[in-house]
Amino acid sequence: MASFVDIKYSTQHPGVARAGLAFDAVRQLGHGLAGSRSLATLLLSAMAAAVMVVAYQVMDNVAEGHLMVLWISMWAAAFAVLALLAGAASNLAARIKAGLDAWSRSMARSRADQRLWAMAQSDPRVMADLQAAMSRAQ
């Protein structure tokens, strides 16, 4: 009499599957932190850190008996600051990004103009084209 046992074994190690999911999550996090959103997050973190430093300085001067109450109030203040300043930090980040983009475009235009002028000084045909364009503009 023959009996067969058919046991289903996993073809992939569970640790390898979890590691792959973790790597994918880290990769997606890297793609998500782009532009003004990451700058706003950075600004919010800096503001929260400043509030925490001030709260710690205040706590350092108070007696040890009220330490737990002060820790709770410090964290409540930190979360309140994050909630209140989220919109302002996002707007500030967007303005900073727009300003840096405009500055970058103006620098690129300036470099292109300098290259064109250097080329025009060595090539009379380019200089003639530039002079014709300037006379048309007037």
C-alpha positions in Angstrom: 0.0 0.0 0.0 1.4 3.4 -1.0 0.5 6.7 0.4 1.6 10.1 -0.9 2.0 13.2 1.2 1.7 16.5 -0.7 2.9 19.3 1.5 3.0 22.8 0.1 6.3 24.5 1.0 6.9 28.1 0.3 9.2 28.8 -2.6 10.4 32.1 -1.1 11.9 32.8 2.3 9.6 35.1 4.4 12.6 37.2 5.5 13.6 37.8 1.9 10.1 38.8 1.1 10.0 41.3 4.0 13.4 42.7 3.1 12.2 43.2 -0.5 9.1 45.1 0.7 11.3 47.2 3.0 13.6 48.1 0.2 10.6 49.0 -2.0 9.2 51.2 0.8 12.5 53.0 1.2 12.8 53.5 -2.6 9.2 55.0 -2.7 10.1 57.2 0.3 13.0 58.6 -1.7 10.8 59.4 -4.7 8.2 61.0 -2.5 10.6 63.5 -0.9 11.0 65.8 -3.8 10.4 69.5 -4.3 8.7 71.8 -1.9 7.2 69.0 0.2 10.5 67.9 1.5 11.6 71.5 2.1 8.3 72.1 4.0 9.1 69.0 6.1 12.6 70.2 6.8 11.3 73.7 7.9 8.7 72.1 10.1 11.3 69.9 11.7 13.5 72.9 12.3 10.7 74.9 13.9 9.7 71.9 16.1 13.3 71.5 17.2 13.5 75.1 18.1 10.4 74.8 20.2 11.8 71.7 21.9 15.0 73.5 22.8 13.2 76.4 24.3 10.9 74.0 26.2 13.9 72.1 27.5 15.5 75.3 28.7 12.4 76.1 30.6 12.1 72.6 32.0 15.7 72.7 33.1 15.0 75.6 35.5 11.9 73.9 37.1 12.1 71.6 40.1 12.3 67.8 39.4 8.8 67.1 40.9 6.9 68.5 37.9 9.0 66.9 35.2 6.3 64.6 33.8 3.8 67.4 33.5 6.4 69.5 31.8 7.3 66.7 29.3 3.7 66.3 28.4 3.2 70.0 28.0 6.4 70.3 25.9 5.2 67.6 23.5 1.7 69.2 23.4 3.3 72.5 22.5 5.5 70.8 19.8 2.5 69.2 18.2 0.5 72.4 18.3 3.3 74.3 16.6 3.5 71.6 13.9 -0.2 71.8 13.4 -0.3 75.6 13.3 2.7 76.2 11.1 2.2 73.4 8.6 0.5 75.7 6.1 2.9 78.6 6.6 5.9 76.3 6.2 4.5 74.8 3.0 3.9 78.2 1.6 7.4 79.3 2.5 8.9 76.2 1.0 7.0 76.8 -2.3 8.1 80.5 -2.4 11.8 79.5 -1.7 11.6 76.8 -4.5 10.1 79.3 -6.9 12.7 81.9 -6.1 15.5 79.3 -6.6 14.0 78.2 -9.9 13.9 81.8 -11.1 17.4 82.5 -10.0 18.6 79.3 -11.8 16.9 80.3 -15.0 18.4 83.8 -14.9 21.9 82.3 -14.3 21.4 79.9 -17.2 20.3 82.8 -19.5 23.3 84.9 -18.4 25.7 82.0 -19.2 24.1 81.5 -22.6 24.4 85.2 -23.4 28.1 85.2 -22.4 28.8 82.1 -24.6 26.9 83.7 -27.5 28.9 87.0 -27.1 32.2 85.1 -27.0 31.2 83.2 -30.1 30.1 86.5 -31.8 33.5 88.1 -31.1 35.3 85.2 -32.9 32.8 84.7 -35.8 31.8 87.8 -37.9 28.6 86.0 -39.2 27.3 85.6 -35.7 28.2 89.2 -34.9 26.3 90.3 -38.1 23.2 88.3 -37.0 23.4 89.9 -33.5 23.6 93.4 -35.0 20.7 92.7 -37.3 18.6 91.5 -34.4 19.5 94.6 -32.3 18.6 96.9 -35.1 15.3 95.2 -35.6 14.5 95.5 -31.9 15.1 99.3 -32.1 
